[in-house]
Amino acid sequence: MVLVFLVLFRTALPSVISKQNPGRFDRPLFEAIVAQVRQADLKPDIEQQFFLDDLSNAKSLRPLSDGEAMKLLSGKGAGHVWARVSPHGALKVVIETRDMGHAGEYGFAYSDTALAPAPMEGDGNWFRVDVPGHLYIVVPKMKIDEHWWEVLNNLN
């Protein structure tokens, strides 16, 4: 029994750990997704949700109803997109690219304006950025450029 546990532990754990990230940053694809979101009828200061039926195709983006959003099971959120536009027209978008259930959710956040990470309460190593959705946790090295960040949420 112990031998079986050790074999499973040594083979499964590295696999899970190696996938605890959002994956490759595909700028052309993610910028195309942001462009698709811009075409939607976004109401200022209201978070709106979308879903990519094909995560590799920005044209597959569609609005997500509240009922559909509630049905996204743990482990099935890849393709979920959140968006919010400010009263001044500044857009923020979060694209979930990997959902590992209790091992965390990962993606990329875009903002027209630079995001300023704020320390999270109780943990000086983690920060949060003001973006729609629940993927808002960052560390400084997750900044890609002035508009893009890797984001995660592992507080399941």
C-alpha positions in Angstrom: 0.0 0.0 0.0 2.8 2.4 0.9 4.6 1.5 -2.3 1.5 2.3 -4.4 1.1 5.7 -2.6 4.8 6.6 -3.2 4.6 5.7 -6.9 1.4 7.7 -7.4 2.8 10.6 -5.4 6.1 10.7 -7.3 4.3 10.5 -10.7 1.2 12.6 -10.2 2.6 15.5 -8.1 5.1 16.7 -10.6 2.4 16.6 -13.3 0.1 18.8 -11.3 2.8 21.3 -10.2 4.0 21.7 -13.8 0.5 22.7 -14.9 0.0 25.3 -12.1 0.3 28.2 -14.4 -1.8 29.9 -17.1 0.2 28.4 -19.9 1.9 30.2 -22.8 1.1 33.9 -23.3 -0.3 34.0 -26.8 -0.5 37.8 -27.3 -2.2 37.8 -30.8 -4.9 35.5 -29.5 -5.5 37.3 -26.3 -5.5 40.7 -27.9 -8.1 39.3 -30.4 -10.2 38.2 -27.5 -10.0 41.7 -25.9 -11.0 43.1 -29.3 -14.0 40.8 -29.3 -15.0 41.9 -25.8 -14.7 45.6 -26.9 -17.4 44.9 -29.5 -19.8 43.7 -26.9 -22.4 46.1 -25.4 -20.5 46.7 -22.1 -22.3 48.7 -19.5 -20.0 50.9 -17.3 -19.1 49.5 -13.9 -21.0 46.2 -14.5 -19.0 43.0 -14.6 -20.0 41.0 -17.7 -19.1 37.4 -18.3 -18.3 35.5 -21.5 -17.2 32.1 -22.6 -14.8 30.9 -25.3 -16.3 27.7 -26.8 -12.9 27.2 -28.4 -10.0 28.7 -26.3 -7.9 29.0 -29.4 -10.5 31.0 -31.4 -11.4 34.6 -30.3 -14.4 34.5 -32.6 -15.9 31.7 -30.4 -16.5 34.3 -27.6 -20.1 34.5 -26.5 -22.0 36.1 -23.6 -22.5 33.9 -20.6 -25.8 34.0 -18.7 -25.8 34.1 -14.9 -27.3 30.6 -15.0 -24.5 29.3 -17.3 -21.9 30.9 -15.1 -23.2 29.2 -12.0 -23.0 25.8 -13.8 -19.3 26.1 -14.5 -18.0 23.2 -12.4 -14.6 23.2 -10.7 -12.1 22.1 -13.3 -14.3 23.3 -16.2 -13.7 27.1 -16.2 -11.0 27.4 -18.9 -12.5 29.7 -21.5 -14.4 31.8 -18.9 -13.9 35.6 -19.6 -14.8 38.5 -17.3 -15.0 42.1 -18.4 -15.7 45.5 -16.9 -15.5 49.0 -18.4 -15.1 52.1 -16.3 -17.4 55.2 -16.7 -14.4 56.7 -18.6 -14.3 53.8 -21.0 -11.2 52.0 -19.7 -11.5 48.2 -20.2 -10.4 45.4 -18.0 -10.6 41.7 -19.1 -9.6 38.4 -17.5 -9.3 35.3 -19.6 -9.2 32.0 -17.7 -6.9 29.6 -19.6 -6.4 26.7 -17.1 -8.8 25.4 -14.4 -7.3 22.7 -12.2 -10.1 22.6 -9.6 -8.7 22.6 -6.1 -5.2 23.0 -7.5 -6.1 26.5 -8.7 -7.4 28.6 -11.6 -5.0 30.5 -13.9 -5.2 33.0 -16.7 -4.3 36.4 -18.0 -5.6 39.9 -17.1 -5.7 42.9 -19.5 -6.2 46.5 -18.5 -6.3 49.6 -20.7 -4.7 51.4 -17.7 -1.8 50.2 -15.6 -2.8 47.9 -12.7 -1.3 48.7 -9.3 -1.0 45.5 -7.2 -2.0 45.9 -3.6 -0.8 43.5 -0.8 -3.2 40.9 0.3 -4.2 40.9 4.0 -2.3 38.3 6.0 0.3 37.5 3.4 3.0 39.8 2.3 4.1 37.6 -0.6 0.9 37.8 -2.5 -0.9 40.8 -4.1 -4.2 41.5 -5.7 -5.1 43.5 -8.8 -8.4 45.3 -9.4 -9.9 43.2 -12.2 -13.3 41.6 -12.8 -13.8 38.0 -11.9 -12.1 35.9 -9.2 -8.6 35.5 -10.8 -6.9 38.5 -9.2 -3.9 37.2 -7.3 -0.5 38.1 -8.5 3.2 38.4 -7.5 5.4 41.1 -9.1 7.1 38.6 -11.4 3.7 37.8 -13.0 3.6 41.2 -14.7 4.0 40.8 -18.5 3.9 44.5 -19.5 2.0 47.7 -18.7 -1.3 46.1 -19.9 -1.0 42.3 -19.2 -0.5 40.2 -16.0 -0.6 36.5 -15.3 -3.4 36.0 -12.7 -4.5 33.1 -10.5 -6.9 32.1 -7.7 -6.0 29.2 -5.5 -8.3 30.0 -2.7 -10.8 27.2 -3.5 
